[in-house]
Amino acid sequence: MAELYKIQNFVAIEPAQLIEKVQDLKAEGYRLGQACCTKVSEGFEIIYSFDKDHTLLNLKLSIPEEEEIMSITGVYWPAFIYENEMQDLFGVKFKHMALNYGGNFFKVSKATPWNPKD
């Protein structure tokens, strides 16, 4: 099965480019595969992965912790799951999320448990 995904592309983008790039990928027939976040010294690194014909295209962006970024739920509605997860577990701030659980998507023992700063 791993042979199916032979090509993986990582494209570094600026947060301001996110919505335009995501809209372009949707128009080209890509589907949202996943989104993930990790804490880095500069803030957060976020990767949105898209698939078309067994080729992955990953949009990679870094943001400072205090920066608020646009949600991609206006383009790919199911991204609300990933973005609520990033919000609850890391403290990533999103603008205009289509379905925002306001920090209550997961029941956690403390706010943003995967952000070591908190």
trRosetta pair geometry for C-beta under 8 A, 3 or more apart (Angstrom, degrees):
i j d omega theta_ij theta_ji phi_ij phi_ji
1 4 6.0 -34 -176 4 51 115
2 5 6.5 -66 -166 44 49 93
3 6 6.7 11 -178 -69 53 92
4 54 4.7 -111 167 -143 85 129
5 8 6.7 41 162 -61 103 95
5 54 5.8 -136 -87 -177 52 81
5 55 7.6 142 -142 -105 65 26
5 56 5.9 29 -156 -18 113 111
6 54 7.2 46 14 135 81 109
6 55 7.7 -40 59 -98 74 73
7 55 4.7 -9 73 -132 112 93
7 56 7.0 -176 100 37 62 68
8 55 7.9 -174 -82 -168 36 60
8 56 4.5 -3 -118 68 75 115
8 58 6.7 22 -179 -9 91 116
9 55 7.4 26 -1 168 106 99
9 56 6.8 -178 28 99 66 64
9 57 5.0 -11 65 -117 109 65
9 58 6.5 -179 90 25 53 74
10 47 7.7 -47 -131 -130 99 117
10 58 4.7 -24 -106 73 65 112
10 60 5.3 19 -172 -15 98 131
11 21 7.6 -172 106 -157 135 144
11 57 6.7 5 -1 -175 117 90
11 58 6.8 164 21 83 70 55
11 59 5.6 -30 71 -107 97 57
11 60 6.7 162 75 20 40 83
12 60 5.2 -43 -99 77 58 101
12 61 7.2 124 -161 -88 59 49
13 17 4.4 -123 -177 80 112 126
13 18 6.4 139 114 -76 134 59
13 21 5.7 -74 -109 -26 163 159
13 59 5.4 -18 12 -163 128 97
13 60 7.0 137 19 64 74 47
13 61 5.3 -47 74 -77 78 101
14 17 4.9 92 58 1 77 106
14 18 8.0 -110 98 -33 48 75
14 61 6.8 86 -163 -130 11 111
15 18 5.7 -21 -163 -21 44 117
15 61 5.4 122 -74 176 63 143
15 63 5.5 66 -67 -87 134 111
15 67 6.7 -148 -38 150 173 138
15 69 4.8 -113 -155 -116 119 110
15 70 7.7 140 171 17 89 83
17 20 5.7 -72 -164 51 57 110
17 21 5.4 52 146 -24 90 113
18 21 6.1 -68 -149 39 23 107
18 22 6.1 17 161 -16 65 112
18 48 7.8 101 -150 6 100 143
18 59 7.0 121 -127 149 73 143
18 61 6.4 -51 -78 -29 108 159
18 69 6.5 61 9 -179 160 115
18 70 5.9 176 78 60 124 104
18 72 6.7 -109 154 -72 108 103
19 22 5.7 -57 -143 40 30 110
19 23 6.2 32 157 -20 66 106
19 70 5.2 -32 -49 103 115 149
19 72 6.8 -176 -103 -106 65 73
19 74 7.5 7 -135 63 114 120
19 75 6.9 163 -150 -28 74 132
20 23 5.8 -55 -147 36 28 112
20 24 6.5 31 153 -20 62 106
21 24 5.6 -54 -151 34 32 114
21 25 6.5 31 152 -18 65 105
21 59 5.7 130 121 -111 141 141
22 25 5.7 -52 -148 35 33 111
22 26 6.5 36 152 -20 64 104
22 48 7.0 -24 -94 119 108 159
22 59 7.3 -81 -70 0 79 164
22 72 4.8 -139 -146 -136 170 120
22 75 4.9 134 130 75 114 162
22 76 6.9 -106 -179 -5 120 107
23 26 5.7 -52 -148 34 32 113
23 27 6.4 31 153 -18 64 107
23 75 5.6 -122 -81 -112 65 136
24 27 5.7 -57 -150 38 30 111
24 28 6.4 23 153 -15 65 110
25 28 5.7 -60 -147 41 32 109
25 30 4.0 -45 173 43 93 138
25 50 5.0 -30 177 -171 143 175
25 57 6.7 -161 -121 85 126 137
25 59 8.0 -110 -34 -38 148 124
26 29 7.9 72 176 -49 29 14
26 30 6.5 -79 -78 58 30 84
26 75 5.4 -141 -36 180 150 107
26 76 6.9 -157 -86 -59 118 89
28 52 6.8 -55 122 -74 98 166
29 52 5.6 97 102 -126 89 125
30 50 4.0 33 166 166 130 124
30 51 6.5 141 -158 64 80 29
30 52 4.5 -78 -98 -46 68 112
30 57 6.5 -63 -123 42 146 123
31 50 6.6 157 74 -158 34 75
31 51 5.5 -26 60 61 89 86
31 52 7.1 141 10 -75 72 67
32 35 7.4 -25 -172 -37 111 97
32 48 7.1 -55 -137 -175 94 99
32 49 7.7 98 -167 82 56 56
32 50 6.0 -47 -103 -103 40 76
32 72 7.8 149 -100 118 136 133
32 76 4.3 96 -36 -166 140 155
32 78 6.4 -178 71 72 137 106
32 79 6.0 -108 -159 -69 164 93
33 49 4.3 -59 66 108 114 99
33 50 6.0 173 0 -110 95 18
33 51 4.7 88 -62 -19 120 106
33 56 6.8 -48 12 -124 162 98
34 48 7.9 -173 98 -151 44 44
34 49 4.9 12 54 47 78 115
34 82 6.8 144 -172 -94 55 137
35 46 6.9 3 -176 -176 98 94
35 47 6.8 177 -150 92 54 52
35 48 4.7 -12 -106 -106 96 68
35 49 7.0 -166 -78 16 44 73
35 72 8.0 169 -79 39 149 132
35 79 6.2 57 -10 -143 144 93
35 82 3.6 95 57 163 111 154
35 83 7.0 7 91 -56 151 65
35 86 7.3 -61 124 -38 111 128
36 46 7.3 175 90 -150 42 54
36 47 5.4 -4 56 56 85 95
36 49 7.9 21 5 -10 94 108
36 82 7.4 -86 -64 -154 39 114
36 86 8.0 153 -164 -81 26 106
37 44 5.5 -17 -164 -170 107 116
37 45 7.0 151 -155 80 54 50
37 46 5.0 -16 -101 -101 82 76
37 47 7.8 -175 -77 21 38 67
37 85 8.0 174 19 108 115 91
37 86 4.3 101 -13 -124 146 107
37 89 7.7 152 68 81 122 107
37 90 5.1 -99 116 -7 138 162
37 92 5.9 -116 -123 -38 160 141
38 44 7.2 149 75 -156 38 67
38 45 5.2 -12 59 58 89 99
39 43 7.9 -106 -148 148 62 27
39 44 6.3 -45 -107 -103 47 67
39 90 6.3 -173 -64 -139 92 107
39 114 6.8 -174 -22 139 118 81
39 115 5.6 145 -87 -121 137 61
39 116 6.4 170 106 13 163 89
39 117 7.6 -168 -154 -10 139 97
40 43 6.6 5 66 60 84 41
40 44 6.7 129 24 -128 86 14
40 45 4.9 61 -16 -21 130 105
40 62 6.7 -53 56 -134 142 113
42 62 5.7 37 90 169 132 126
42 64 6.5 -85 160 -93 76 63
43 62 6.5 122 62 175 102 82
43 63 5.2 -98 112 102 142 51
43 64 4.1 -169 -67 -139 145 24
43 65 4.4 -152 -134 -39 88 58
43 66 7.8 -96 -120 14 124 56
43 67 6.9 27 -167 22 161 106
44 62 6.9 172 88 -150 47 57
44 63 5.4 -9 58 59 93 86
44 65 6.6 108 -21 -93 92 57
44 86 7.7 88 -169 -170 149 114
44 90 6.1 90 -110 156 127 139
44 92 5.6 43 -71 -91 179 103
45 60 6.9 -5 -175 -169 96 93
45 61 7.5 170 -152 90 54 37
45 62 5.1 -25 -100 -98 71 83
46 60 7.4 162 85 -151 49 47
46 61 5.4 -14 60 64 94 85
46 62 7.6 166 17 -89 72 32
46 63 7.0 8 1 8 115 107
46 69 7.7 -137 25 48 159 163
46 86 7.0 30 -113 -131 112 153
46 92 7.0 87 -77 -122 127 152
47 58 5.2 -7 -169 -173 107 110
47 59 7.0 156 -154 78 52 49
47 60 5.1 -11 -102 -100 84 75
48 58 7.1 157 78 -156 43 57
48 59 4.6 -5 56 54 97 103
48 72 6.7 68 -117 -4 154 162
48 79 7.7 -6 -128 -124 117 127
49 56 5.7 -19 -166 -163 104 109
49 57 7.4 148 -156 78 54 42
49 58 4.9 -20 -100 -101 76 83
49 59 8.0 -159 -74 22 31 66
50 56 7.1 138 73 -156 44 57
50 57 4.9 -23 65 64 97 93
50 58 7.6 179 21 -80 69 35
50 59 7.5 41 -4 -10 109 97
51 54 7.1 9 -168 -99 104 19
51 55 7.0 147 -151 70 60 42
51 56 5.7 -29 -94 -97 75 64
51 57 7.7 178 -80 20 27 74
52 55 5.9 -27 70 58 68 92
52 57 7.3 4 17 0 99 114
61 69 7.6 128 109 -123 143 155
63 67 4.3 -123 180 70 109 132
63 69 5.8 -107 -78 -48 162 123
63 92 7.7 89 68 -136 131 96
64 67 4.7 102 59 -15 80 107
65 91 6.8 15 -161 104 97 120
65 115 7.8 102 -128 -152 121 133
65 117 7.2 -23 -108 33 160 162
66 93 7.8 1 -176 13 31 138
67 93 7.1 -172 105 55 38 110
68 93 4.0 -67 -106 115 78 115
68 94 6.8 158 -166 -104 80 6
68 95 5.3 87 148 -44 112 96
69 92 7.4 -33 30 178 109 103
69 93 7.2 124 16 87 63 67
69 94 6.1 -35 73 -113 70 60
69 95 6.9 -139 107 12 23 91
70 94 7.2 36 168 -161 14 76
70 95 5.2 -44 -103 62 51 103
70 96 6.3 -7 -148 46 75 113
71 74 6.8 110 96 -9 89 86
71 79 7.0 158 179 106 86 121
71 80 7.7 33 -172 -94 132 65
71 83 5.5 49 -131 -143 99 168
71 94 4.3 67 -68 175 93 123
71 95 6.3 -145 -6 74 83 46
71 96 5.3 -145 33 85 107 69
71 97 4.0 152 -78 -89 161 62
71 98 6.9 -157 123 -10 141 70
72 75 5.2 -53 -177 45 78 107
72 76 5.4 11 133 39 104 96
72 79 4.8 3 80 73 95 174
72 83 7.5 177 35 -58 78 131
73 76 6.8 -76 -117 80 33 55
73 77 5.4 52 -168 -128 77 41
73 79 5.0 -139 -80 67 66 100
73 80 5.0 58 -108 -63 132 82
73 83 6.6 -91 -44 18 109 148
73 96 7.6 -160 55 123 101 75
73 97 5.5 77 12 -154 142 56
73 98 3.6 -137 137 3 131 106
73 99 6.9 -159 -160 18 155 72
74 77 7.9 53 -95 -80 10 65
74 96 6.5 -2 -41 135 120 120
74 98 6.5 162 -66 -59 53 107
75 79 7.9 29 68 3 79 138
76 79 4.6 83 96 -26 99 110
77 80 6.6 -16 171 -14 58 106
77 98 5.7 -60 -135 66 79 166
77 99 7.9 62 -173 -2 86 109
78 81 6.2 -16 174 7 71 109
79 82 5.4 -54 -161 43 62 109
79 83 5.6 54 144 -19 86 109
80 83 5.9 -60 -136 46 30 106
80 84 5.9 32 163 -20 67 109
80 97 6.2 113 -120 179 84 99
80 98 5.5 -91 -72 64 120 94
80 99 4.2 35 -154 55 156 99
80 100 7.6 -119 -148 -67 103 44
81 84 6.3 -59 -148 37 21 106
81 85 6.5 23 152 -20 59 110
82 85 5.6 -57 -152 35 31 115
82 86 6.4 29 153 -17 66 104
83 86 5.6 -48 -145 36 36 111
83 87 6.2 39 152 -21 64 105
83 92 7.5 -110 -157 95 67 123
83 94 5.2 33 -176 -54 123 162
83 97 5.6 -166 116 -121 141 122
84 87 5.4 -53 -146 37 33 116
84 88 6.1 26 158 -14 67 109
84 97 7.4 126 -65 179 77 150
84 99 7.5 -43 -52 104 128 83
84 100 6.9 169 -93 -137 96 46
84 101 4.9 60 -144 20 131 111
84 105 3.8 122 153 -64 121 157
85 88 6.1 -60 -143 41 26 104
85 89 5.8 -3 171 5 66 118
85 105 6.4 -106 -70 107 49 146
85 106 7.2 70 -119 -31 65 121
86 89 6.6 -66 -126 50 20 92
86 90 5.3 -33 -169 37 61 119
86 92 4.2 -17 143 34 106 135
86 94 7.8 92 82 -41 116 117
87 90 7.4 -44 -84 56 6 77
87 91 7.1 31 -162 -130 42 14
87 92 5.5 -88 -82 66 50 76
87 93 7.2 86 -119 -95 91 31
87 94 6.3 -76 -73 5 117 107
87 97 7.9 -43 -44 -57 147 164
87 100 7.6 37 12 -148 176 88
87 101 7.8 158 80 57 133 87
87 103 6.6 -110 137 -82 105 57
87 105 7.2 96 68 7 105 129
88 101 7.4 -12 -59 81 120 119
88 103 5.8 135 -103 -144 76 46
88 104 7.6 -159 -102 -10 121 9
88 105 4.9 -126 -35 48 144 102
88 106 4.8 138 139 28 153 103
88 108 6.6 152 166 -10 106 134
88 112 7.1 -171 158 -85 33 56
89 106 6.9 40 -59 29 89 150
89 108 7.4 160 -96 -77 65 154
89 112 6.3 79 156 -139 20 52
89 113 6.2 -50 -145 51 68 78
89 114 4.4 23 163 18 96 119
89 115 7.6 141 141 -22 53 84
90 112 5.7 10 156 -149 8 99
90 114 5.4 -45 -78 81 70 102
90 115 5.0 109 -154 -59 50 102
91 111 7.4 70 -83 150 100 96
91 112 3.9 5 -47 -105 97 149
91 115 4.9 -15 8 -30 117 161
91 118 6.8 149 -45 -41 142 135
94 97 4.7 69 109 -54 128 111
94 100 7.4 -164 77 -104 113 114
97 100 4.2 105 82 -71 121 98
101 104 4.8 -128 157 66 99 71
101 105 3.9 133 57 -63 154 77
103 111 6.8 -16 -161 -129 124 100
104 107 7.8 20 -161 -80 67 60
108 111 7.1 120 88 -95 124 23
108 113 5.3 -144 -174 -18 132 123
109 113 6.8 69 53 -84 82 133
110 113 5.5 113 68 -84 87 87
110 118 7.1 170 139 128 115 115
111 118 6.2 -108 93 175 86 151
112 115 4.2 -11 152 23 115 120
112 118 4.8 103 81 9 110 159
113 118 7.7 -96 -92 79 24 123
115 118 4.9 61 90 5 103 108
